[in-house]
């Protein structure tokens, strides 16, 4: 199962599909007078050999908000 915010590794979806909502979001906040900061991380294969349960527990232990955990994982 994949997250609705995931564009990679899905049929008929990819980087070009992720650019449109990203651009619209940035344009919206700039139009509202906000400063927009952005970061990108290519974590391909970064967690292939990590114990998912231990990683989840560690993120909870150090206080990573649950909505952030749900955003970056499929848990």
CORVENCOR-V433544 format. One record per residue. N is the residue number from 1. NEAR is the number of other C-alpha atoms within 8 Angstrom. Layout:
BEGIN
n=N near=NEAR
n=N near=NEAR
END
This chain:
BEGIN
n=1 near=3
n=2 near=5
n=3 near=8
n=4 near=5
n=5 near=5
n=6 near=7
n=7 near=11
n=8 near=7
n=9 near=6
n=10 near=8
n=11 near=4
n=12 near=4
n=13 near=10
n=14 near=10
n=15 near=8
n=16 near=7
n=17 near=9
n=18 near=9
n=19 near=8
n=20 near=8
n=21 near=8
n=22 near=8
n=23 near=8
n=24 near=8
n=25 near=8
n=26 near=9
n=27 near=8
n=28 near=8
n=29 near=11
n=30 near=10
n=31 near=7
n=32 near=6
n=33 near=6
n=34 near=7
n=35 near=6
n=36 near=7
n=37 near=4
n=38 near=4
n=39 near=4
n=40 near=4
n=41 near=4
n=42 near=4
n=43 near=6
n=44 near=5
n=45 near=5
n=46 near=5
n=47 near=7
n=48 near=5
n=49 near=4
n=50 near=6
n=51 near=6
n=52 near=6
n=53 near=6
n=54 near=7
n=55 near=9
n=56 near=9
n=57 near=8
n=58 near=8
n=59 near=10
n=60 near=10
n=61 near=7
n=62 near=6
n=63 near=6
n=64 near=9
n=65 near=7
n=66 near=7
n=67 near=6
n=68 near=8
n=69 near=12
n=70 near=9
n=71 near=9
n=72 near=6
n=73 near=7
n=74 near=8
n=75 near=4
END
